[in-house]
Amino acid sequence: MYIAQLARDLPSVPGLAQCLWPWPDEPRDCCCVATRFSWETGCLDRPAGPDIDIPPWIARAAPRRRAEYIAGRCCAGEALRRLTGKTTFPGQAEDRAPVWPRGTIGSISHSGDIAIAVAGSSARYCGLGVDIEKPLTEAEAREIAPQALTERELQRLRTPADAFLIGLTFSAKESLFKALYPTVRRFFGFHASQLVAWKPAGTGLLSLTRDLSPEWRRGQEIPVHFRYLENFVATRVSIEWADRQVDRASRYELY
């Protein structure tokens, strides 16, 4: 199912999450789930359930933030159930990153009224990152570009307000951060990587612009998958233990 269909067909109640795989590659020991949610009521007219831990800062948050959190956890729980056969939900660490059950790894994102989560086997993956974003207006693209793009990326824009490419780059880097953070255990900004190539079919390549750890060094290249249809762009970075370095002989065309 594509994101265009997702926006129309997803159920509107958190917990009624739907399995999908919008990207061009085939899932391997990995599951993706998404749902709609209502933030006007905060989704709190429906109990979150005893297995979803609601941190105090979320309980005190505005209805929209509470709704985002619960919807994301519902998606993650359903992805884990489909992956492992067990009903469980990720917790939350002190740095507010999701804590996934033993044997699993994953990522959560939300935008507008849609939440999405991926969960995979930690035996196969050392990092999984997912991000979903609404399209940028030209004004938003102009504002975000200097913060999210490197000088090299800015020079390659077709126009200074290329909303498609700026939005794609922003989302891809969000997915990269989520995929690498469990390994590098440090925060890094948008300028720590750059999108060096992409194909309309939904594949791209990110390159690190600085050392993040002894293992993740400047120049290392990491594939990203995306689908940009109608109202949302969904990106995913999957890093397998068996394939941490992209073969430089199989480069994509530069954009």
Legacy VTK file of the C-alpha trace (Angstrom):
# vtk DataFile Version 3.0
C-alpha trace
ASCII
DATASET POLYDATA
POINTS 255 float
0.000 0.000 0.000
1.253 3.485 -0.807
1.214 6.568 1.378
-1.425 8.084 -0.920
-3.773 5.240 -0.014
-2.630 5.345 3.596
-3.922 8.885 4.010
-7.407 7.822 2.870
-7.783 4.324 4.265
-6.155 4.162 7.688
-8.509 3.750 10.636
-9.004 6.805 12.813
-8.709 5.113 16.212
-5.271 4.499 17.759
-4.678 0.778 18.152
-6.483 -0.039 14.889
-3.157 0.048 13.084
-2.612 -1.240 9.563
0.394 -3.143 8.227
2.004 -1.650 5.117
5.297 -1.460 3.250
5.420 1.647 1.020
9.074 1.372 -0.061
10.375 -0.258 -3.245
12.427 -2.998 -1.567
11.104 -6.141 0.097
10.889 -6.341 3.911
13.348 -8.708 5.571
12.723 -9.603 9.217
11.006 -6.230 9.496
7.437 -4.931 9.784
5.910 -1.475 9.255
2.572 -0.322 10.705
0.723 2.999 10.497
-2.517 4.514 11.776
-4.485 7.723 11.828
-5.125 9.499 15.111
-7.200 12.397 16.401
-5.308 15.049 18.344
-8.262 17.326 19.064
-9.359 15.013 21.879
-5.842 13.813 22.591
-6.993 10.227 21.975
-7.495 9.979 25.716
-11.185 9.202 25.413
-9.944 5.673 24.673
-7.749 4.046 27.344
-4.160 3.565 26.231
-4.053 0.142 27.823
-2.010 -1.215 30.730
0.960 -2.135 28.524
1.635 1.378 27.176
3.732 3.248 29.684
2.829 6.959 29.703
5.782 9.008 31.038
4.904 11.896 33.382
6.038 14.497 30.841
3.642 13.028 28.267
0.782 12.900 30.785
1.305 16.632 31.399
1.694 17.491 27.705
-0.855 19.108 25.407
-3.536 16.830 23.907
-1.818 16.758 20.518
1.505 15.569 21.952
-0.230 12.908 24.042
-2.085 11.718 20.950
1.132 11.518 18.920
2.845 9.486 21.630
0.013 6.998 22.101
-0.567 6.563 18.356
3.140 5.962 17.765
3.285 3.372 20.548
0.170 1.658 19.175
1.877 1.344 15.791
5.072 0.070 17.391
3.137 -2.465 19.466
1.322 -3.821 16.417
4.576 -3.997 14.432
6.176 -5.955 17.289
3.170 -8.281 17.512
3.366 -9.054 13.799
7.127 -9.514 14.008
7.354 -11.640 17.186
3.835 -12.888 17.859
3.894 -11.172 21.267
1.914 -8.123 22.351
4.341 -5.611 23.819
5.227 -1.932 23.522
8.557 -0.086 23.593
9.374 1.845 26.737
11.311 5.076 26.953
14.881 5.801 28.050
16.017 8.843 30.010
16.999 10.523 26.743
13.404 9.839 25.550
14.511 7.366 22.886
12.299 4.247 22.548
13.504 1.160 24.421
12.683 -1.883 22.291
12.131 -5.389 23.710
15.087 -7.768 23.706
15.708 -9.185 20.233
14.076 -6.279 18.415
14.925 -2.805 17.165
12.758 -0.137 15.605
11.720 3.454 15.063
8.608 5.646 15.402
7.472 8.800 13.601
4.352 10.936 13.185
3.208 13.859 11.084
-0.171 15.522 10.843
-2.689 12.870 11.849
-0.623 9.824 10.842
1.750 7.778 12.991
4.102 5.119 11.647
6.525 2.615 13.170
8.939 -0.042 11.972
10.213 -2.969 14.013
12.838 -5.502 13.030
15.037 -8.262 14.357
18.114 -7.007 16.191
19.878 -10.146 14.996
19.678 -8.766 11.441
19.654 -4.990 12.024
21.950 -2.790 14.057
19.885 0.266 13.159
16.396 1.114 11.870
15.082 4.615 11.293
11.769 5.813 9.891
10.385 9.298 9.318
7.191 10.664 7.815
6.692 14.314 6.850
4.010 16.462 5.306
5.080 18.337 2.153
6.828 21.655 2.594
5.584 24.905 1.179
8.140 26.997 -0.717
8.345 29.355 2.252
8.989 26.462 4.645
11.572 25.010 2.279
13.482 28.301 2.133
13.489 28.510 5.935
14.543 24.912 6.542
17.162 24.577 3.792
20.100 26.365 5.531
19.485 24.373 8.717
19.012 20.935 7.126
21.272 21.021 4.061
25.049 21.261 3.725
26.672 23.793 1.397
27.140 21.064 -1.191
23.471 20.140 -1.026
22.387 23.776 -1.280
24.498 24.244 -4.408
22.820 21.280 -6.088
19.252 22.454 -5.562
17.348 23.046 -8.775
15.841 26.161 -7.191
16.474 27.828 -3.786
13.032 26.632 -2.681
12.981 23.095 -4.113
10.356 21.832 -1.682
10.538 18.229 -2.891
14.289 17.791 -2.547
14.602 19.812 0.658
11.774 17.822 2.228
13.253 14.520 1.101
16.700 15.441 2.435
15.272 16.597 5.768
13.294 13.375 6.218
16.166 11.123 5.119
18.465 12.701 7.711
15.830 12.267 10.412
15.686 8.551 9.572
19.480 8.355 9.571
19.696 9.882 13.044
17.192 7.383 14.426
19.048 4.480 12.816
22.504 5.512 14.077
21.715 6.931 17.513
21.435 3.541 19.285
24.987 2.781 18.114
26.789 6.131 18.385
24.844 7.222 21.520
25.297 10.906 20.776
23.278 13.659 19.175
24.405 14.940 15.786
22.897 17.553 13.505
21.704 17.688 9.921
25.112 18.777 8.640
26.699 15.508 9.790
25.496 13.878 6.566
24.459 14.790 3.059
22.277 13.256 0.382
24.743 12.517 -2.411
22.419 10.624 -4.753
18.806 9.607 -5.267
16.606 7.888 -7.845
12.912 8.606 -8.539
12.197 4.911 -7.933
12.626 5.576 -4.221
16.263 4.909 -3.359
19.039 7.258 -2.298
22.401 7.466 -0.634
23.536 9.464 2.397
27.210 10.156 3.121
28.622 11.085 6.514
30.443 14.429 6.505
32.165 13.896 9.867
33.210 11.121 12.223
30.418 10.086 14.566
32.204 7.210 16.291
35.192 4.914 15.683
32.838 2.757 13.622
30.928 5.473 11.731
33.405 7.749 9.984
33.356 10.560 7.472
32.727 9.317 3.945
30.763 6.212 4.894
27.668 5.834 2.748
24.280 4.603 3.927
21.289 3.747 1.694
17.907 5.359 2.268
14.531 4.335 0.856
11.664 6.737 0.305
8.207 7.074 -1.160
6.842 10.516 -1.908
3.196 10.387 -2.905
0.541 13.075 -2.532
0.596 14.374 1.034
3.511 12.622 2.736
7.088 11.531 2.290
8.087 8.387 4.185
11.792 7.574 4.473
13.533 4.574 5.971
17.145 3.751 6.808
17.892 0.084 7.529
21.416 -0.870 8.585
22.152 -4.589 8.690
24.967 -6.119 10.679
26.110 -7.953 7.555
26.266 -4.881 5.322
27.415 -1.746 7.131
29.384 -0.215 4.251
27.814 0.459 0.846
29.767 -0.909 -2.080
31.250 2.193 -3.678
31.197 0.476 -7.078
27.386 0.525 -7.072
26.858 4.273 -6.737
23.611 6.009 -7.689
23.496 8.872 -10.165
24.097 12.223 -8.509
21.014 14.450 -8.485
LINES 1 256
255 0 1 2 3 4 5 6 7 8 9 10 11 12 13 14 15 16 17 18 19 20 21 22 23 24 25 26 27 28 29 30 31 32 33 34 35 36 37 38 39 40 41 42 43 44 45 46 47 48 49 50 51 52 53 54 55 56 57 58 59 60 61 62 63 64 65 66 67 68 69 70 71 72 73 74 75 76 77 78 79 80 81 82 83 84 85 86 87 88 89 90 91 92 93 94 95 96 97 98 99 100 101 102 103 104 105 106 107 108 109 110 111 112 113 114 115 116 117 118 119 120 121 122 123 124 125 126 127 128 129 130 131 132 133 134 135 136 137 138 139 140 141 142 143 144 145 146 147 148 149 150 151 152 153 154 155 156 157 158 159 160 161 162 163 164 165 166 167 168 169 170 171 172 173 174 175 176 177 178 179 180 181 182 183 184 185 186 187 188 189 190 191 192 193 194 195 196 197 198 199 200 201 202 203 204 205 206 207 208 209 210 211 212 213 214 215 216 217 218 219 220 221 222 223 224 225 226 227 228 229 230 231 232 233 234 235 236 237 238 239 240 241 242 243 244 245 246 247 248 249 250 251 252 253 254
